């Protein structure tokens, strides 16, 4: 029996069972829609889906989730190329949101948060060739939610959207007056609170706070430092006016100042800002993440990711200090090309960008070709980290030395923390239990251009990938620790791996490192080797950058080869008091290091300290070079 198809033209009509017409529908008034004989609509391939046609009401404060779920299903069924949100405010509540079990890298451990159930506001699964067009709309989320997820998707554009939370899970209060025993603080209007038995309690939409992690913000200096909620938790609290609390307690050792802002959160990462999983060719453009709960946007085993004009910073009219609970954009086990350009990251509790793989430790040699391996860090586990056909590096854990490679014929999770993998050929004879495997098929090229990183408590960039890396024309302002860290370890976070081609050029580094003295180097090449003198990282060029620093330290490096620091300008500032005099450059266990043609202003002396290296390993025009030899066997 042939299916009967009837064509009609719709102007401003409303059909029972079909979405109502909307002023925001760009195709209203002459759009050609086809219906099957059963009354089921079938849209042309190049059509648009307008969320208001499925019941979303911008500006109503009503839950947009039910309407959005219908609109997404319509996109799938009709292969629409654009999902459109007419400009306005859309609210997303958790009650009807999709729930999915996701194991996500660098999030909560089983002890902290046994459930991996995520509550997702905008969920896109197994979708291709779709643009999600926000038209500058504000998406406001309620409770604890993952704002969006792309799972098994391809060729997706998410653009022109602003994302915020009605009640961010970071609470904020500004010190009005300060003494050793009394502090009067103004509570931010978005930070819901109450006083119970003389103690201030924070709460939100469906949650309360029982664990506390605090960061102190100094808006005038542009700094963030670790702090404590403990003195306020012990203090007696009294509401003195609407949104104003007097704390009576012991504050002597904290040296708080009027105007500083204490920001407090529960450290458990039970959701993420966004999740891109097993997807490829994803573009996020002109998107503002004004607040993210848990970890930031996590990209996991995804390929070709482009972030353009993404702004992680508080909404100006909100008056808040903090935009991200932890990292901003996190890449774990990705490949292809990661491009981050024209973005701005300001006021976060953790690193704006982290790019890494994951070392899994060998726990059992089942046969000459088969191994059992294990996730070692409690916050990273439960997902497939290897796939059949992948090329794998065998790594001596203590040395971080890649000593062989192999190709997988099979890989499977056998528990939340273990995988069993089989190779096409026998594993190396010198491999031992506790060595690690790194998936080198899933390693990305990285380009970071024209971005600004400002007022961050921790590091600016963490980059460990063996593919080419370019970091160019960026500004790092008030980064609390290293502005750039190239690590690699198989003993703490188990974040892999080696770098082979990194260029850092034409960037500005200003007043960074204030949270990590006396180890407050602006750039750190710091693989976590243990008693080894082998080379881990190679071919790192740091050229034509401007370093505006208050303290001496510029560059530390260990276990690196072909390291160039050339044609940079270093200027001393009065941002903070300079620490004890120390060498600006500190290479250890490195080879073929070149430090030349750099201009220095404001420092009486320029020096380098080399450790476990000969002078032949350092080519420099610095006169003051101190050599240290350490017997690591002791």
PyMOL commands that set and color helices and strands:
alter all, ss='L'
color gray80, all
select helices_A, chain A and resi 51-54+65-78+230-234+252-254+316-318+615-617
alter helices_A, ss='H'
color red, helices_A
select strands_A, chain A and resi 5-10+31-36+41-42+48-50+82-84+89-92+98-101+117-125+128-141+146-151+154-165+171-178+182-187+193-196+199-202+213-218+223-226+236-241+244-248+261-265+272-277+280-289+295-300+303-312+329-332+335-341+344-348+353-358+360-367+370-374+391-396+401-413+418-423+436-439+444-449+452-456+461-463+469-472+475-479+484-486+495-496+502-505+508-510+523-526+537-543+546-549+555-558+560-566+569-572+585-588+591-596+599-601+607-611+618-620+624-628
alter strands_A, ss='S'
color yellow, strands_A
deselect
rebuild
show_as cartoon
